[in-house]
Amino acid sequence: MANMNDCLQVAMDNGEIDLTRGRDAQRAFTELVDRYSASMPLHAAQARAADDIKVATRRAANSRAHSVIEQLKTAQRNQAIYSGADATPNLLISNLERTRFERDGIMKQTHGGLAAFFQANARGIFGNPRNKALLGDVVRELHGEKTANAHAAQMAEAIQQAQTRLRTLFNAHGGDIGDLADFGLPHVHDVAKLRKAGFEAWRADVFDRIDWNRITDTQTGKPFALGGRPNRAAADRFLKDVYEGITTRGWNKREASFAPGGKALYNQRADARILHFKNADEWMAYNKRFGGTNPFDSIVSHLDGMARDIALMRNFGPNPQAGLDHAIQVLEKQANLALDDKMAAKLSAKAKLARAMLAHLDGSGNVPANHAWAAFLAGTRQMLTSAQLGSATLSAVTDLATVRMAAKAVGMNPNNTISRATKLIASHASRQEAAAMGYVADTLADAGSASARYLGDVWSPEITERFSNFVMKASGLNHWTDMNRIAFQMEFGAHLAQQVGKKFDDMDPLMRGALEMGGITADDWAKIADPAALFTAPNGSKFIATKYWLEATSLPRAEAEGLAIRLQAVFEQQMEFAIPSVSLEGRAKFIGDSAPGTIGGELLRSSAMYKNYAISLTLNQYRRIMALETKTARAIYAAQLVGGMTIMGALAVQLKELSKGRDPRPMDDLGFWGAAMAQGGGIGIFGDFFKSETSRAGGGLAETLGGPVVGLAGDLTRLVASNTTRALNDENTYVGRDISNLARRYMPLTSLWPTRVALDRWAWDNLQRFLDPEAEAQFRRAEKRQQRTYGNASWWARGDLLPRRAPDLSNIAGAN
């Protein structure tokens, strides 16, 4: 009788099984026969191997079938969305942005259930875990080890509930993650560390740490060991496969191809669960040597990664790249059948943009081409942030203008939102009430979320990230941004709750428009507007809060999940109008598909620094203005927006002047109002050019456009080149002055607004005095140039240890 290898060969010859899967099965069969024949007759070994292969193959086939069905549903959905009469290439962009909002919404709902964990374990102002012992106990509880710490047990239970919810959602949209008791945590592996160690050293470290009784051999569908040691050859083969998968980032099982679409998401999350450790201490020991992050960030990154994948699969199927390509093809067919060359050309541009947006959304656009260069330059950007964004909180007062406009646009009272933010900033009790609704400060989970408003989503080494995060926290920007975001969501939910009891068509038309923009229908509203699912505050106020609503509604869980995700996406979309951060479309337009670690990719990332806010603001407000029905309405909205932001920009300009030890600038000057308008629009870096051809940092417009990294390179080049030229020409050099100015501009913490002027006077002015014999004369020239160009003098003069007078606020009316 022919053995299984022969049967597989016949099936491959007849085209019944593809060659790759057939050869993999033959290889697995041969390995299993060799293993089993050591303890049983050959015919018995062959029979057992064949049975194991059939079980494993059947499970894999079921998993693929589930994924295929979901991908077919995606194709049907694409046909319905993109082949209609109203379908345009812009739909690709808006649907990707909605996917981003759904991702953020799922993350917010998940974080809302972990408020106690975040408050106790989030990194402190210096970037260290607040309570290492508590965090260690949480990790032990997650691995099924009972500790005497009741708080850790409660936090671990909340994390496990979040993991279960996300696993269920993931599987519902085509994923394949089995339920595993005491799952613990996945690892964020440090690829560079694994590559440096090599396979042999890595295998020696990990072999006895992992629990072979809980790791399934995909060849047999059974654990590698049941109470004993695993078969060494099979275990080594498994570990080699894991090591190569991590260190090659999956390319060990991929070939270069012209075929569209990347690796499907449906089985990636199962891959992440392959290494199961014996206990929490083994997990933490491995993480210390080969992990890419700390346990807190591992927990958060796993949950946030699941949220991202769920949002992608909801909108583009188990293989999102293939789903997006299919949507593009549906539009291409429609354009070509209509013989519409303009539509075809527009689609080509939008398709390229959409693919870049997906790359930024799924993370593939952030994979470095050269890890060392990417790490160095990302770290440089973070260090520049720590040196230059210390006064960004003063610029953030312009949020008051965008919050007011966003509130008015949906029928809310803008004063209520600002009042709510003030209470949240000042009152712990108000923040606890927000947490009860499911609103947790973003920066507790992601310390870099506030700086991302200006810097963009940037990966960098942890040490440089700590400097940046310290500045964001110490300056108050994190707290300001968090409280304004929570306040807007709470007031949006309160205004939405006021519509309960009304039919969809009878709602406040502005609020109904916001819901319709997010795809909420009249039928959806009838389910959302359940009085029993409203959150009631201690003072009797009613709110619609999606996390609370999800647990309180009587709808079937699966239906409630989908509706809660879409509703929270509406909250996120409106909040982006109120407190702009990073636009997915804007980032993709600016950076495209360029990879970190390449010359082009790094130049673009430098240029994008500090411009993300302005890009997001511009795109969002342009869409909102164009959505208005009449030209008159558009003109009124634009005038109110520009007027409000210019006024708040003027306040930001004056606050920044005071923080630098100077009097306010006179406001009877067109140059000032040009700077105020630029500041209000989020491009304060260009404000100096309204009165001078160089910025106050010393660089020209080209360097400002090129970004801070280019500016740093320019300053270093000038220091060397100009002083070398002077020395060769037997002229005086200004090395001391240039070094002190470099320190003033680029040392971390130098721009932190509460201490900025004192540090400038005590440290950098005295450093210049020590290094530059002409320092006093240079101070006087700079003071005269400031008065001549901007009309304000210093209330704390250069080089003085203490201020000579108070700021002259009367200078606002006109230069004295």
C-alpha positions, 0 to 999 in steps of 0.5 A, a space after each residue: 500500500 502506498 504511503 502518504 508521501 506517494 498519495 501527496 505526490 499523486 495529488 500534486 501531479 494532478 493539481 489537487 494540492 498546490 506544490 508548496 503545501 504538498 511539499 511541506 506536508 511531505 517533509 512533515 510526514 517524513 520527519 514524523 515517521 522518523 520520530 515515531 519509528 524510534 519507538 514503534 514499528 515502521 507501519 505504525 509510525 507511518 499510520 500515526 504520522 498520517 493521522 497527525 498530518 490529517 488533523 493538523 491539515 484539517 484545522 489549517 483548512 478550517 482556518 483558511 476557509 473562515 478567512 476566505 469567507 470573510 475576504 469574500 464578504 469584503 469583496 461583496 462590500 467593496 462592490 456595494 460601496 465602490 461601484 455605485 453611481 456616487 462612488 469616487 476615488 475620494 471614498 478610498 481616502 475617507 474610508 481609510 480615515 474612518 478605519 483610523 478613527 475606528 482603530 482609535 475608538 477600539 483603543 479608547 474603549 479598551 483603555 477605558 476598562 483599564 483605568 486603574 492599571 494605567 493610573 498605577 503603572 503608567 510611566 512617570 515623568 522620568 519614563 520609569 514605571 511608577 510601581 515595578 513591584 506592582 507591575 511584576 505582580 500583574 505579569 505573574 497574575 496574567 501567567 496564572 500565578 496567584 500573588 497576595 496582591 489583590 490590586 494586581 489580581 484585579 488589574 490582571 483580570 481587567 487585562 484578560 477581559 480586554 484580551 478576550 474581547 479583542 480576541 473575540 472581535 478579531 476572530 469574528 472578522 476572519 482571525 484565528 486565535 484559539 482560547 488559551 488559559 493563562 495566556 500571559 503576554 506576547 513579546 515585543 522582540 528586539 530584532 537587533 538583539 536576536 540578530 546579534 546573539 545568533 540562533 545558537 545563543 538565542 536557542 540556548 537561552 530560550 529552550 528551557 524557559 518555555 513550556 513545551 507542554 503548551 506549545 503546539 507542533 503544527 505538524 501534528 496538532 499536538 503539544 511538543 511534550 506532555 509532561 516531559 522533554 520534547 523531541 529535540 529535532 522537532 523542537 530545534 526545527 520549531 525554534 529555528 522557524 521562530 527565530 528566522 521569522 523574527 529576524 527576517 521579519 517574515 521574509 523567510 517564508 515569502 518570495 519577492 512577487 508582483 502579486 498585490 497584497 501583503 501577509 494576511 492578518 488573520 493568523 499573525 496574532 496566533 503567531 505572536 502567541 507561539 512562545 509560551 513561557 513556564 512562568 512570569 519570571 521566565 517571561 521577564 528574564 527573557 524580556 530583559 535580554 531579548 525584549 524590545 520594551 518593558 512589561 507595561 508597554 508590552 501589555 499596551 502595544 499588544 492591545 493596541 495592535 489588536 485594535 488596529 488589526 480589528 479595524 483594518 479587518 472590519 473595513 478591508 478583510 483578513 488581508 487588508 492590502 488585498 482588500 484595498 487592491 480589490 476596492 481599487 480594481 472595482 473603481 478602475 473597472 467603473 472608470 474604464 467602462 465609463 470611458 472616463 479618462 479624468 476619473 481614471 487619472 484621478 483614481 491612479 493618484 488616489 490609489 497611490 495615496 491610499 496604499 501609502 495611507 494603509 502602510 502608515 496605518 498597518 505599520 509596514 510604512 515604519 519598517 526601517 530599511 537601515 535599522 541603525 540609521 533609522 534609530 539614530 535619526 529617530 533618536 535625533 528627532 526626539 532629542 530635538 523635540 526635547 530641546 525645542 517643544 518645551 513651550 508648545 503648551 503656550 502654542 496650544 492655547 489655540 486649541 480653545 479656538 478649534 474646540 469652540 468651532 468644533 463644538 458649534 459645528 455640531 450644535 454644542 455650546 462651546 462654553 460648556 466644553 471649555 468649562 468642562 476642560 477647566 474642571 478636568 484640569 483642576 479637579 481629581 473628582 472630575 477626572 474620576 467621573 470621566 474614568 467611570 464613563 470610560 475616558 482615560 487620558 491618552 498619555 497614560 497609555 502612550 506617553 508620546 501621544 501629545 508630542 505626536 500632535 507636532 512631531 508625528 508618529 515616530 519610533 525611537 530608542 527608549 532613552 531619547 524618547 524619555 527626554 521627549 516625554 519628560 518635556 511634554 509632561 513637565 511643560 503641561 502639554 500632556 495634561 492640557 491635551 488629555 483634558 481637552 480631548 476628554 472634555 470634548 468627548 464628554 460634552 459631545 456625549 452629553 449633547 447626544 444624550 439630550 437627543 434621546 427621545 427624538 426620532 432621527 429626523 427630529 434631532 438637532 440637524 447639526 448633530 444628526 449631520 455628524 452622525 451621518 458623516 460617520 455612517 450612523 443611520 436612523 435604525 442605528 440611532 433607534 438602538 443607540 438612544 436607549 434611556 436605560 443605556 445612558 450614563 448618569 453622573 452623580 449630579 444627574 447629568 446624562 451622557 452617551 458614553 460608548 464603553 458604558 453603553 456597550 455594557 448596558 445595552 440589551 442588544 445582542 453582543 455582536 451587534 452592540 460591538 459593531 455599533 459601539 465601534 462605529 459610534 466611538 469612531 464618530 466621537 474620534 472624528 469630531 474630536 480630531 476637528 476640535 484638537 487636531 493631531 496627526 492626519 493619516 492622509 496628510 502624513 501619507 501625502 507628506 512622507 508617502 511610502 518612503 521607509 525610515 533609514 533611507 535618505 529620502 525617507 529621513 529627509 521627509 520625516 525631518 521636514 514633516 516635524 512640527 508640521 503635522 498639526 498644521 497639516 491636520 488642521 488644514 485638511 480637516 477644516 477644508 473638508 468641513 468648509 466644503 461640506 457646507 451647502 452655501 458659499 455664504 455659510 462657507 465664508 462665515 465659517 472661514 471668517 470665524 475660524 480665521 478670526 478666532 485662531 488669529 486672536 488665540 495665535 496672538 495670545 500664544 505669540 505674546 506668552 512665548 515672548 514673555 517666556 523668553 524674558 521679553 516684553 509683549 510685542 506691539 499689536 499695532 503692527 501688521 507683521 505681528 498679526 501675520 505672525 499671530 495668524 501663522 501661530 494660530 494656524 499651527 505654523 508658528 515656525 514661519 511666523 518670524 519670516 513676517 518681519 525677518 528673512 531668517 528665523 530666530 533660530 538662525 536658519 533661513 526659509 529653506 532650513 525651516 522647510 527642511 525641518 529641524 534635523 536639516 537645521 541642526 546639520 546646517 548649524 553644525 556645518 556653518 560652525 565648522 565651515 565659517 570658522 575654518 574660513 575665518 582662520 584661513 583668512 587670518 580673521 577672528 573666529 567665533 567658535 565660542 559664540 557658535 558653541 554657546 548658541 548651539 547649546 542654547 538651541 539644541 540642549 534638551 530642556 532648554 525651551 521648557 517654558 517655566 524655566 526657559 529664561 532663567 536657564 538662558 540667563 544663568 547657563 547659556 549667557 554665562 557660557 557665552 561670556 566664558 567662551 566669547 570675548 565679545 559676548 557683551 557687545 553681541 548681547 547689546 547688538 541682539 537687543 537692539 536688533 530685537 527692538 528694531 525688528 519686533 518692537 519689544 525689549 527684554 525685561 530680563 536682560 541678556 547676561 543678568 542673573 536677575 531681572 531688572 524690572 517686570 514685563 512692560 505690558 503697555 508695550 502691547 499698545 505700541 513700541 515704547 
